[in-house]
Structures are given as structure tokens and as C-alpha cells.
Amino acid sequence: MLNNNVKNTTEILPKTDKEELTESKQTVENIIDPKNEQIIKLKIQLAQLKEHERDIVLRLKAEIENIRRRNSHEIEKIHKFGLERFIFELLPVIDNLERTLNITDKKNTELSSIIEGIELTLKSFLDTVYKFGLKPIQDILVPFNPDIHQAISIVESPDHESNQVLTIIQKGYSLNNRLIRPAMVTVSQKKC
């Protein structure tokens, strides 16, 4: 009987070890199963592709927003400065109307209605172009600024500081703070 019990025990032990080994093998096979390994690799690749796609979408959104901003800025510039060439071509008309008024004899009563008509035409014309952002550069006794003035001559003057605008020979103009034509001026030089 003892022998039988020993045999049974030995039979039981190896069976239990075999079962454990079989279960361990199945667990290991499940972990290292080529199908599971491939699924894990595919899930990792999918996650990487999703992250890459997300990055691309974010970059494209940012690029689209930049394009919108640039286009909006360009459209704004076109609205502001689209008239620049047209107004530049109108400046001689303004100059001629102003010269006409400067040389006419305003005391002559026969010309008063013509002079008044020219004055009204010039005023209406200037009001119209000023609405679109045109501004004259016509101040005198201000410091000479090479960004908006063009010096035609230098005049010695004991009464004025050096580099002061004394006279405007031809008005300058800017359109929406962009210079269209510099003012032609005479500039003072302090007499020593």
C-alpha cells in the first residue's frame, strides 16, 4: 500500500508539474504569439500614424490661418493704396488750379465769378481726394525732414535756425501715411 501511495504521489506530482508547464507554455505563447505581436505592432503603427496625421492637420490649420492673415493684410493695403497711382496723376491738376488762383488778379471784378468758380472747384476736388486719405505736406518753419521734403535751395537766414523749412515751392502729398510726392522746399542755414 505504501508503494501504491508513493506511486500515486509520484504520478500526481509529475502531472501537476506537467500541467503547470503546459499552462506556462500557453501563457507564454499568448504573450509571444506571433498574431498578438503583430497586433501590438499594428496598434503602435496606428497610434504613430494618428499622431503624425494630427501634427499635419495642426500645421495645415496654422498655415491656412497665416494665409488668411496675409491675404487680409494685402487686401487692406490694396484698399488703402489702390488709388495711389490715380491720385499721383491728379496732383498736377491740383497744382495747376492752385497756380491759376495764385496768379489771377483778385481785385478785378470782371474775373471774380471765374475766380470763385475755380476756388470752389479746387475746394471740392481737394475735399474729395482728402476723403480717400490724401494729406498735403505744406508746413513751413518746421525742421527739414528728408523723408518728406526735397531741398531745392539753401538760404542763409540770421532769423531762423539751421535746417528749417522756409518756403514751399511745390506741395508734397502723402496717401494714408505713405509718401506720394515730397514737398519741394527751401531750407534755412544760420548766418554766422
DRENDO-730828 format. One record per residue (C-alpha): x, y, z; residue number from 1; residue in one letter; chain. Coordinates in nm, 3 decimals. Example, Ala and Ser with C-alpha at 12.3 -4.5 7.8 and 13.67 -1.06 7.14 Angstrom:
BEGIN
<site x="1.230" y="-0.450" z="0.780" num="1" residu="A" chaine="A"/>
<site x="1.367" y="-0.106" z="0.714" num="2" residu="S" chaine="A"/>
***
This chain:
BEGIN
<site x="0.000" y="0.000" z="0.000" num="1" residu="M" chaine="A"/>
<site x="0.280" y="0.229" z="0.074" num="2" residu="L" chaine="A"/>
<site x="0.418" y="0.156" z="-0.264" num="3" residu="N" chaine="A"/>
<site x="0.085" y="0.231" z="-0.417" num="4" residu="N" chaine="A"/>
<site x="0.067" y="0.561" z="-0.232" num="5" residu="N" chaine="A"/>
<site x="0.417" y="0.651" z="-0.341" num="6" residu="V" chaine="A"/>
<site x="0.335" y="0.560" z="-0.697" num="7" residu="K" chaine="A"/>
<site x="0.021" y="0.767" z="-0.681" num="8" residu="N" chaine="A"/>
<site x="0.207" y="1.058" z="-0.532" num="9" residu="T" chaine="A"/>
<site x="0.478" y="1.039" z="-0.791" num="10" residu="T" chaine="A"/>
<site x="0.219" y="1.016" z="-1.057" num="11" residu="E" chaine="A"/>
<site x="0.038" y="1.315" z="-0.914" num="12" residu="I" chaine="A"/>
<site x="0.348" y="1.529" z="-0.885" num="13" residu="L" chaine="A"/>
<site x="0.465" y="1.486" z="-1.236" num="14" residu="P" chaine="A"/>
<site x="0.114" y="1.551" z="-1.362" num="15" residu="K" chaine="A"/>
<site x="0.095" y="1.876" z="-1.168" num="16" residu="T" chaine="A"/>
<site x="0.433" y="1.985" z="-1.297" num="17" residu="D" chaine="A"/>
<site x="0.323" y="1.893" z="-1.648" num="18" residu="K" chaine="A"/>
<site x="0.004" y="2.091" z="-1.608" num="19" residu="E" chaine="A"/>
<site x="0.190" y="2.391" z="-1.477" num="20" residu="E" chaine="A"/>
<site x="0.436" y="2.365" z="-1.759" num="21" residu="L" chaine="A"/>
<site x="0.154" y="2.340" z="-2.011" num="22" residu="T" chaine="A"/>
<site x="-0.023" y="2.642" z="-1.860" num="23" residu="E" chaine="A"/>
<site x="0.301" y="2.838" z="-1.854" num="24" residu="S" chaine="A"/>
<site x="0.362" y="2.747" z="-2.218" num="25" residu="K" chaine="A"/>
<site x="0.015" y="2.864" z="-2.313" num="26" residu="Q" chaine="A"/>
<site x="0.063" y="3.191" z="-2.123" num="27" residu="T" chaine="A"/>
<site x="0.400" y="3.246" z="-2.289" num="28" residu="V" chaine="A"/>
<site x="0.258" y="3.151" z="-2.626" num="29" residu="E" chaine="A"/>
<site x="-0.026" y="3.401" z="-2.573" num="30" residu="N" chaine="A"/>
<site x="0.226" y="3.671" z="-2.489" num="31" residu="I" chaine="A"/>
<site x="0.469" y="3.583" z="-2.764" num="32" residu="I" chaine="A"/>
<site x="0.207" y="3.463" z="-3.003" num="33" residu="D" chaine="A"/>
<site x="0.301" y="3.598" z="-3.347" num="34" residu="P" chaine="A"/>
<site x="-0.056" y="3.712" z="-3.401" num="35" residu="K" chaine="A"/>
<site x="-0.055" y="3.912" z="-3.076" num="36" residu="N" chaine="A"/>
<site x="0.287" y="4.053" z="-3.157" num="37" residu="E" chaine="A"/>
<site x="0.167" y="4.164" z="-3.499" num="38" residu="Q" chaine="A"/>
<site x="-0.147" y="4.320" z="-3.347" num="39" residu="I" chaine="A"/>
<site x="0.067" y="4.511" z="-3.097" num="40" residu="I" chaine="A"/>
<site x="0.297" y="4.635" z="-3.378" num="41" residu="K" chaine="A"/>
<site x="-0.002" y="4.740" z="-3.586" num="42" residu="L" chaine="A"/>
<site x="-0.156" y="4.925" z="-3.289" num="43" residu="K" chaine="A"/>
<site x="0.173" y="5.108" z="-3.233" num="44" residu="I" chaine="A"/>
<site x="0.193" y="5.198" z="-3.603" num="45" residu="Q" chaine="A"/>
<site x="-0.168" y="5.316" z="-3.597" num="46" residu="L" chaine="A"/>
<site x="-0.102" y="5.535" z="-3.294" num="47" residu="A" chaine="A"/>
<site x="0.207" y="5.681" z="-3.465" num="48" residu="Q" chaine="A"/>
<site x="0.012" y="5.747" z="-3.785" num="49" residu="L" chaine="A"/>
<site x="-0.267" y="5.915" z="-3.589" num="50" residu="K" chaine="A"/>
<site x="-0.012" y="6.139" z="-3.413" num="51" residu="E" chaine="A"/>
<site x="0.157" y="6.219" z="-3.744" num="52" residu="H" chaine="A"/>
<site x="-0.181" y="6.294" z="-3.903" num="53" residu="E" chaine="A"/>
<site x="-0.272" y="6.518" z="-3.609" num="54" residu="R" chaine="A"/>
<site x="0.053" y="6.709" z="-3.649" num="55" residu="D" chaine="A"/>
<site x="-0.010" y="6.753" z="-4.021" num="56" residu="I" chaine="A"/>
<site x="-0.365" y="6.876" z="-3.959" num="57" residu="V" chaine="A"/>
<site x="-0.242" y="7.126" z="-3.697" num="58" residu="L" chaine="A"/>
<site x="0.031" y="7.253" z="-3.931" num="59" residu="R" chaine="A"/>
<site x="-0.214" y="7.287" z="-4.218" num="60" residu="L" chaine="A"/>
<site x="-0.459" y="7.477" z="-3.997" num="61" residu="K" chaine="A"/>
<site x="-0.181" y="7.711" z="-3.888" num="62" residu="A" chaine="A"/>
<site x="-0.070" y="7.762" z="-4.249" num="63" residu="E" chaine="A"/>
<site x="-0.427" y="7.836" z="-4.359" num="64" residu="I" chaine="A"/>
<site x="-0.461" y="8.089" z="-4.077" num="65" residu="E" chaine="A"/>
<site x="-0.132" y="8.253" z="-4.183" num="66" residu="N" chaine="A"/>
<site x="-0.252" y="8.270" z="-4.544" num="67" residu="I" chaine="A"/>
<site x="-0.579" y="8.429" z="-4.431" num="68" residu="R" chaine="A"/>
<site x="-0.391" y="8.687" z="-4.225" num="69" residu="R" chaine="A"/>
<site x="-0.153" y="8.768" z="-4.512" num="70" residu="R" chaine="A"/>
<site x="-0.441" y="8.795" z="-4.760" num="71" residu="N" chaine="A"/>
<site x="-0.636" y="9.017" z="-4.525" num="72" residu="S" chaine="A"/>
<site x="-0.330" y="9.241" z="-4.484" num="73" residu="H" chaine="A"/>
<site x="-0.277" y="9.251" z="-4.862" num="74" residu="E" chaine="A"/>
<site x="-0.642" y="9.336" z="-4.925" num="75" residu="I" chaine="A"/>
<site x="-0.619" y="9.615" z="-4.669" num="76" residu="E" chaine="A"/>
<site x="-0.310" y="9.752" z="-4.845" num="77" residu="K" chaine="A"/>
<site x="-0.486" y="9.731" z="-5.181" num="78" residu="I" chaine="A"/>
<site x="-0.781" y="9.927" z="-5.042" num="79" residu="H" chaine="A"/>
<site x="-0.551" y="10.188" z="-4.888" num="80" residu="K" chaine="A"/>
<site x="-0.307" y="10.228" z="-5.173" num="81" residu="F" chaine="A"/>
<site x="-0.504" y="10.116" z="-5.479" num="82" residu="G" chaine="A"/>
<site x="-0.571" y="10.480" z="-5.560" num="83" residu="L" chaine="A"/>
<site x="-0.206" y="10.582" z="-5.523" num="84" residu="E" chaine="A"/>
<site x="-0.122" y="10.589" z="-5.893" num="85" residu="R" chaine="A"/>
<site x="-0.454" y="10.754" z="-5.982" num="86" residu="F" chaine="A"/>
<site x="-0.410" y="11.027" z="-5.721" num="87" residu="I" chaine="A"/>
<site x="-0.046" y="11.077" z="-5.824" num="88" residu="F" chaine="A"/>
<site x="-0.172" y="11.152" z="-6.176" num="89" residu="E" chaine="A"/>
<site x="-0.423" y="11.403" z="-6.032" num="90" residu="L" chaine="A"/>
<site x="-0.160" y="11.604" z="-5.843" num="91" residu="L" chaine="A"/>
<site x="-0.065" y="11.818" z="-6.147" num="92" residu="P" chaine="A"/>
<site x="-0.433" y="11.914" z="-6.180" num="93" residu="V" chaine="A"/>
<site x="-0.435" y="12.033" z="-5.819" num="94" residu="I" chaine="A"/>
<site x="-0.106" y="12.218" z="-5.876" num="95" residu="D" chaine="A"/>
<site x="-0.244" y="12.390" z="-6.188" num="96" residu="N" chaine="A"/>
<site x="-0.564" y="12.500" z="-6.016" num="97" residu="L" chaine="A"/>
<site x="-0.361" y="12.642" z="-5.725" num="98" residu="E" chaine="A"/>
<site x="-0.120" y="12.823" z="-5.961" num="99" residu="R" chaine="A"/>
<site x="-0.415" y="12.969" z="-6.152" num="100" residu="T" chaine="A"/>
<site x="-0.558" y="13.110" z="-5.830" num="101" residu="L" chaine="A"/>
<site x="-0.217" y="13.248" z="-5.725" num="102" residu="N" chaine="A"/>
<site x="-0.160" y="13.443" z="-6.049" num="103" residu="I" chaine="A"/>
<site x="-0.511" y="13.578" z="-6.104" num="104" residu="T" chaine="A"/>
<site x="-0.590" y="13.937" z="-6.021" num="105" residu="D" chaine="A"/>
<site x="-0.843" y="13.901" z="-5.741" num="106" residu="K" chaine="A"/>
<site x="-0.918" y="14.274" z="-5.743" num="107" residu="K" chaine="A"/>
<site x="-1.054" y="14.254" z="-6.095" num="108" residu="N" chaine="A"/>
<site x="-1.433" y="14.241" z="-6.059" num="109" residu="T" chaine="A"/>
<site x="-1.481" y="14.104" z="-6.409" num="110" residu="E" chaine="A"/>
<site x="-1.289" y="13.788" z="-6.310" num="111" residu="L" chaine="A"/>
<site x="-1.446" y="13.745" z="-5.965" num="112" residu="S" chaine="A"/>
<site x="-1.705" y="13.487" z="-6.075" num="113" residu="S" chaine="A"/>
<site x="-1.438" y="13.287" z="-6.264" num="114" residu="I" chaine="A"/>
<site x="-1.202" y="13.303" z="-5.965" num="115" residu="I" chaine="A"/>
<site x="-1.484" y="13.198" z="-5.733" num="116" residu="E" chaine="A"/>
<site x="-1.567" y="12.905" z="-5.965" num="117" residu="G" chaine="A"/>
<site x="-1.203" y="12.793" z="-5.970" num="118" residu="I" chaine="A"/>
<site x="-1.184" y="12.822" z="-5.589" num="119" residu="E" chaine="A"/>
<site x="-1.500" y="12.614" z="-5.546" num="120" residu="L" chaine="A"/>
<site x="-1.378" y="12.356" z="-5.796" num="121" residu="T" chaine="A"/>
<site x="-1.043" y="12.328" z="-5.619" num="122" residu="L" chaine="A"/>
<site x="-1.211" y="12.303" z="-5.277" num="123" residu="K" chaine="A"/>
<site x="-1.448" y="12.032" z="-5.399" num="124" residu="S" chaine="A"/>
<site x="-1.165" y="11.847" z="-5.569" num="125" residu="F" chaine="A"/>
<site x="-0.945" y="11.861" z="-5.256" num="126" residu="L" chaine="A"/>
<site x="-1.231" y="11.754" z="-5.029" num="127" residu="D" chaine="A"/>
<site x="-1.285" y="11.450" z="-5.250" num="128" residu="T" chaine="A"/>
<site x="-0.923" y="11.335" z="-5.254" num="129" residu="V" chaine="A"/>
<site x="-0.880" y="11.409" z="-4.882" num="130" residu="Y" chaine="A"/>
<site x="-1.166" y="11.168" z="-4.809" num="131" residu="K" chaine="A"/>
<site x="-0.951" y="10.890" z="-4.955" num="132" residu="F" chaine="A"/>
<site x="-0.656" y="10.965" z="-4.725" num="133" residu="G" chaine="A"/>
<site x="-0.456" y="11.222" z="-4.923" num="134" residu="L" chaine="A"/>
<site x="-0.280" y="11.476" z="-4.700" num="135" residu="K" chaine="A"/>
<site x="-0.073" y="11.776" z="-4.808" num="136" residu="P" chaine="A"/>
<site x="0.279" y="11.839" z="-4.683" num="137" residu="I" chaine="A"/>
<site x="0.285" y="12.217" z="-4.665" num="138" residu="Q" chaine="A"/>
<site x="0.406" y="12.328" z="-4.323" num="139" residu="D" chaine="A"/>
<site x="0.676" y="12.593" z="-4.306" num="140" residu="I" chaine="A"/>
<site x="0.917" y="12.682" z="-4.023" num="141" residu="L" chaine="A"/>
<site x="0.942" y="12.316" z="-3.927" num="142" residu="V" chaine="A"/>
<site x="1.263" y="12.112" z="-3.918" num="143" residu="P" chaine="A"/>
<site x="1.371" y="11.978" z="-4.257" num="144" residu="F" chaine="A"/>
<site x="1.281" y="11.609" z="-4.286" num="145" residu="N" chaine="A"/>
<site x="1.446" y="11.428" z="-4.579" num="146" residu="P" chaine="A"/>
<site x="1.170" y="11.164" z="-4.563" num="147" residu="D" chaine="A"/>
<site x="0.905" y="11.414" z="-4.671" num="148" residu="I" chaine="A"/>
<site x="1.099" y="11.717" z="-4.802" num="149" residu="H" chaine="A"/>
<site x="1.320" y="11.769" z="-5.104" num="150" residu="Q" chaine="A"/>
<site x="1.553" y="12.067" z="-5.062" num="151" residu="A" chaine="A"/>
<site x="1.574" y="12.281" z="-5.374" num="152" residu="I" chaine="A"/>
<site x="1.795" y="12.551" z="-5.225" num="153" residu="S" chaine="A"/>
<site x="1.959" y="12.664" z="-4.903" num="154" residu="I" chaine="A"/>
<site x="1.908" y="13.023" z="-4.792" num="155" residu="V" chaine="A"/>
<site x="2.121" y="13.196" z="-4.528" num="156" residu="E" chaine="A"/>
<site x="1.899" y="13.347" z="-4.263" num="157" residu="S" chaine="A"/>
<site x="2.001" y="13.516" z="-3.939" num="158" residu="P" chaine="A"/>
<site x="1.639" y="13.499" z="-3.815" num="159" residu="D" chaine="A"/>
<site x="1.593" y="13.121" z="-3.838" num="160" residu="H" chaine="A"/>
<site x="1.765" y="12.813" z="-3.703" num="161" residu="E" chaine="A"/>
<site x="1.956" y="12.594" z="-3.948" num="162" residu="S" chaine="A"/>
<site x="1.764" y="12.325" z="-4.137" num="163" residu="N" chaine="A"/>
<site x="1.424" y="12.494" z="-4.107" num="164" residu="Q" chaine="A"/>
<site x="1.180" y="12.484" z="-4.398" num="165" residu="V" chaine="A"/>
<site x="1.140" y="12.846" z="-4.509" num="166" residu="L" chaine="A"/>
<site x="0.918" y="12.819" z="-4.815" num="167" residu="T" chaine="A"/>
<site x="0.725" y="12.555" z="-5.004" num="168" residu="I" chaine="A"/>
<site x="0.790" y="12.570" z="-5.375" num="169" residu="I" chaine="A"/>
<site x="0.566" y="12.272" z="-5.451" num="170" residu="Q" chaine="A"/>
<site x="0.341" y="12.094" z="-5.201" num="171" residu="K" chaine="A"/>
<site x="0.412" y="11.735" z="-5.118" num="172" residu="G" chaine="A"/>
<site x="0.146" y="11.474" z="-5.054" num="173" residu="Y" chaine="A"/>
<site x="0.107" y="11.150" z="-4.863" num="174" residu="S" chaine="A"/>
<site x="-0.164" y="10.889" z="-4.903" num="175" residu="L" chaine="A"/>
<site x="-0.254" y="10.702" z="-4.585" num="176" residu="N" chaine="A"/>
<site x="0.083" y="10.800" z="-4.435" num="177" residu="N" chaine="A"/>
<site x="0.280" y="10.680" z="-4.741" num="178" residu="R" chaine="A"/>
<site x="0.470" y="10.950" z="-4.927" num="179" residu="L" chaine="A"/>
<site x="0.347" y="11.004" z="-5.282" num="180" residu="I" chaine="A"/>
<site x="0.545" y="11.318" z="-5.360" num="181" residu="R" chaine="A"/>
<site x="0.794" y="11.503" z="-5.139" num="182" residu="P" chaine="A"/>
<site x="0.747" y="11.874" z="-5.080" num="183" residu="A" chaine="A"/>
<site x="0.999" y="12.087" z="-5.269" num="184" residu="M" chaine="A"/>
<site x="1.131" y="12.340" z="-5.018" num="185" residu="V" chaine="A"/>
<site x="1.395" y="12.599" z="-4.943" num="186" residu="T" chaine="A"/>
<site x="1.591" y="12.537" z="-4.625" num="187" residu="V" chaine="A"/>
<site x="1.750" y="12.788" z="-4.389" num="188" residu="S" chaine="A"/>
<site x="2.112" y="12.800" z="-4.290" num="189" residu="Q" chaine="A"/>
<site x="2.216" y="13.002" z="-3.987" num="190" residu="K" chaine="A"/>
<site x="2.425" y="13.301" z="-4.093" num="191" residu="K" chaine="A"/>
<site x="2.748" y="13.314" z="-3.895" num="192" residu="C" chaine="A"/>
***
